[in-house]
Amino acid sequence: MSAETRAAAGRDASRIHNIGYRSYDGPRLGRAYARRSLFSQTLRGSYGLGRSAKSKVLPMLLFGVMALVAAILVAVSMAAPDASKLVVKYTSYAIYLQAVIGLFIAAQAPQAVSRDLRFKTVPLYFSRPIERTDYVLAKLAATAAALFILTGTPLLILYVGSLLAKFDFADQTKWFAQGLVSVALLSVLFAGLGLVMAALTPRRGFGVAAVIALLTITYGAVSTVQAIAWETGSTGAVQWLGLFSPITLVDGVQTAFLGATSAFPGGEGPGAGAGVVYLIVVLALVAGSYAVLMRRYRRAGL
């Protein structure tokens, strides 16, 4: 075949096809819509909604445990011969079930951030229109909201049960409000710390172990040392030891400012002066968690 023939055949085979690509001229929803979408997706994912059936088992089981225990406590309170109040305070409920709350955040914090890091999809979020601040705030707010649902729903069950039992309305409403403030603070603190631990590694298993170590193991260690200090007469050290565990930090704040009964040995929590220190530490941890996440995603978004 001659060169002219080959050139003519090549020209016949080369065609430009119009496959109908058009530029998008619809509405631009912007950053606010992206933030809401990311918040909604993360919150739904915390309870397995929109995911596989296997992903729903653990969060729904833990939610059921929190609600069931509250319902049982209501029934026990109503059945008591001299029933006039609940057998457990609203501010004490999350402290007693802190292991369930810790397991929930240990399972769901890595789900919120680890997959994006593992599959390197974070730069796609930051391409446009969402920015690093939007991503971090949406993830943090959604995880805190998931925790607030987990911890606030049992308090609502306790409150409704107490009203059905015709306990004093004013007292129950006041205590219920104090309990909501307490679990809101716990939710924000646990969400920040849990996401920081989970964001340190793209591997889900390592993230789960890190969150459990931070929330559960520290509580066991602090409680043990507090008990030893109490038994050996070093009662003044008990309240300051509570600064070294997230759950005891919340216990100290609610004891100092929300009229809660402390779970510290001897029931002696921090007073107003030490309570200010507890509150400052909690706020510093929340702010520090946000700063660490922002720094982490500055690298991940490159």
HUGIGI-V951456 format. One record per residue. N is the residue number from 1. RES is the residue in three letters. OMEGA is omega in whole degrees, 0 to 359 (999 if undefined). Layout:
N_RES_OMEGA ; N_RES_OMEGA
//
This chain:
1_MET_183 ; 2_SER_179 ; 3_ALA_179 ; 4_GLU_180 ; 5_THR_179 ; 6_ARG_179 ; 7_ALA_178 ; 8_ALA_178 ; 9_ALA_178 ; 10_GLY_179 ; 11_ARG_179 ; 12_ASP_182 ; 13_ALA_182 ; 14_SER_180 ; 15_ARG_175 ; 16_ILE_182 ; 17_HIS_175 ; 18_ASN_183 ; 19_ILE_167 ; 20_GLY_177 ; 21_TYR_178 ; 22_ARG_177 ; 23_SER_180 ; 24_TYR_180 ; 25_ASP_179 ; 26_GLY_181 ; 27_PRO_175 ; 28_ARG_187 ; 29_LEU_170 ; 30_GLY_186 ; 31_ARG_182 ; 32_ALA_178 ; 33_TYR_179 ; 34_ALA_178 ; 35_ARG_180 ; 36_ARG_180 ; 37_SER_180 ; 38_LEU_176 ; 39_PHE_182 ; 40_SER_181 ; 41_GLN_181 ; 42_THR_179 ; 43_LEU_178 ; 44_ARG_180 ; 45_GLY_179 ; 46_SER_178 ; 47_TYR_176 ; 48_GLY_181 ; 49_LEU_184 ; 50_GLY_178 ; 51_ARG_183 ; 52_SER_180 ; 53_ALA_180 ; 54_LYS_181 ; 55_SER_181 ; 56_LYS_190 ; 57_VAL_186 ; 58_LEU_181 ; 59_PRO_179 ; 60_MET_177 ; 61_LEU_179 ; 62_LEU_176 ; 63_PHE_178 ; 64_GLY_178 ; 65_VAL_180 ; 66_MET_181 ; 67_ALA_183 ; 68_LEU_179 ; 69_VAL_178 ; 70_ALA_179 ; 71_ALA_179 ; 72_ILE_179 ; 73_LEU_176 ; 74_VAL_180 ; 75_ALA_179 ; 76_VAL_180 ; 77_SER_181 ; 78_MET_182 ; 79_ALA_181 ; 80_ALA_183 ; 81_PRO_181 ; 82_ASP_185 ; 83_ALA_175 ; 84_SER_178 ; 85_LYS_180 ; 86_LEU_182 ; 87_VAL_178 ; 88_VAL_178 ; 89_LYS_178 ; 90_TYR_182 ; 91_THR_182 ; 92_SER_189 ; 93_TYR_182 ; 94_ALA_178 ; 95_ILE_180 ; 96_TYR_183 ; 97_LEU_182 ; 98_GLN_179 ; 99_ALA_178 ; 100_VAL_180 ; 101_ILE_179 ; 102_GLY_178 ; 103_LEU_179 ; 104_PHE_182 ; 105_ILE_177 ; 106_ALA_180 ; 107_ALA_190 ; 108_GLN_178 ; 109_ALA_176 ; 110_PRO_178 ; 111_GLN_183 ; 112_ALA_188 ; 113_VAL_189 ; 114_SER_183 ; 115_ARG_178 ; 116_ASP_179 ; 117_LEU_183 ; 118_ARG_182 ; 119_PHE_175 ; 120_LYS_178 ; 121_THR_182 ; 122_VAL_178 ; 123_PRO_178 ; 124_LEU_176 ; 125_TYR_188 ; 126_PHE_180 ; 127_SER_173 ; 128_ARG_350 ; 129_PRO_187 ; 130_ILE_179 ; 131_GLU_185 ; 132_ARG_179 ; 133_THR_180 ; 134_ASP_182 ; 135_TYR_183 ; 136_VAL_181 ; 137_LEU_179 ; 138_ALA_180 ; 139_LYS_181 ; 140_LEU_181 ; 141_ALA_181 ; 142_ALA_179 ; 143_THR_176 ; 144_ALA_179 ; 145_ALA_178 ; 146_ALA_177 ; 147_LEU_179 ; 148_PHE_175 ; 149_ILE_181 ; 150_LEU_185 ; 151_THR_181 ; 152_GLY_180 ; 153_THR_177 ; 154_PRO_178 ; 155_LEU_177 ; 156_LEU_177 ; 157_ILE_177 ; 158_LEU_183 ; 159_TYR_179 ; 160_VAL_178 ; 161_GLY_180 ; 162_SER_178 ; 163_LEU_177 ; 164_LEU_178 ; 165_ALA_178 ; 166_LYS_170 ; 167_PHE_184 ; 168_ASP_186 ; 169_PHE_184 ; 170_ALA_180 ; 171_ASP_182 ; 172_GLN_179 ; 173_THR_178 ; 174_LYS_181 ; 175_TRP_178 ; 176_PHE_178 ; 177_ALA_177 ; 178_GLN_179 ; 179_GLY_179 ; 180_LEU_177 ; 181_VAL_181 ; 182_SER_183 ; 183_VAL_175 ; 184_ALA_178 ; 185_LEU_178 ; 186_LEU_183 ; 187_SER_181 ; 188_VAL_181 ; 189_LEU_181 ; 190_PHE_179 ; 191_ALA_180 ; 192_GLY_181 ; 193_LEU_180 ; 194_GLY_180 ; 195_LEU_177 ; 196_VAL_180 ; 197_MET_182 ; 198_ALA_183 ; 199_ALA_180 ; 200_LEU_182 ; 201_THR_176 ; 202_PRO_181 ; 203_ARG_185 ; 204_ARG_182 ; 205_GLY_179 ; 206_PHE_178 ; 207_GLY_178 ; 208_VAL_180 ; 209_ALA_181 ; 210_ALA_180 ; 211_VAL_179 ; 212_ILE_180 ; 213_ALA_183 ; 214_LEU_188 ; 215_LEU_188 ; 216_THR_183 ; 217_ILE_179 ; 218_THR_178 ; 219_TYR_178 ; 220_GLY_181 ; 221_ALA_180 ; 222_VAL_179 ; 223_SER_179 ; 224_THR_180 ; 225_VAL_177 ; 226_GLN_179 ; 227_ALA_179 ; 228_ILE_179 ; 229_ALA_179 ; 230_TRP_182 ; 231_GLU_181 ; 232_THR_176 ; 233_GLY_179 ; 234_SER_187 ; 235_THR_180 ; 236_GLY_181 ; 237_ALA_186 ; 238_VAL_184 ; 239_GLN_181 ; 240_TRP_175 ; 241_LEU_180 ; 242_GLY_179 ; 243_LEU_189 ; 244_PHE_176 ; 245_SER_182 ; 246_PRO_185 ; 247_ILE_177 ; 248_THR_173 ; 249_LEU_178 ; 250_VAL_178 ; 251_ASP_181 ; 252_GLY_180 ; 253_VAL_183 ; 254_GLN_175 ; 255_THR_183 ; 256_ALA_190 ; 257_PHE_185 ; 258_LEU_177 ; 259_GLY_181 ; 260_ALA_172 ; 261_THR_186 ; 262_SER_174 ; 263_ALA_177 ; 264_PHE_176 ; 265_PRO_182 ; 266_GLY_180 ; 267_GLY_182 ; 268_GLU_177 ; 269_GLY_180 ; 270_PRO_174 ; 271_GLY_184 ; 272_ALA_181 ; 273_GLY_178 ; 274_ALA_179 ; 275_GLY_176 ; 276_VAL_178 ; 277_VAL_178 ; 278_TYR_182 ; 279_LEU_178 ; 280_ILE_179 ; 281_VAL_179 ; 282_VAL_180 ; 283_LEU_178 ; 284_ALA_178 ; 285_LEU_178 ; 286_VAL_179 ; 287_ALA_178 ; 288_GLY_177 ; 289_SER_179 ; 290_TYR_181 ; 291_ALA_179 ; 292_VAL_178 ; 293_LEU_178 ; 294_MET_179 ; 295_ARG_180 ; 296_ARG_183 ; 297_TYR_169 ; 298_ARG_177 ; 299_ARG_185 ; 300_ALA_184 ; 301_GLY_181 ; 302_LEU_999
//
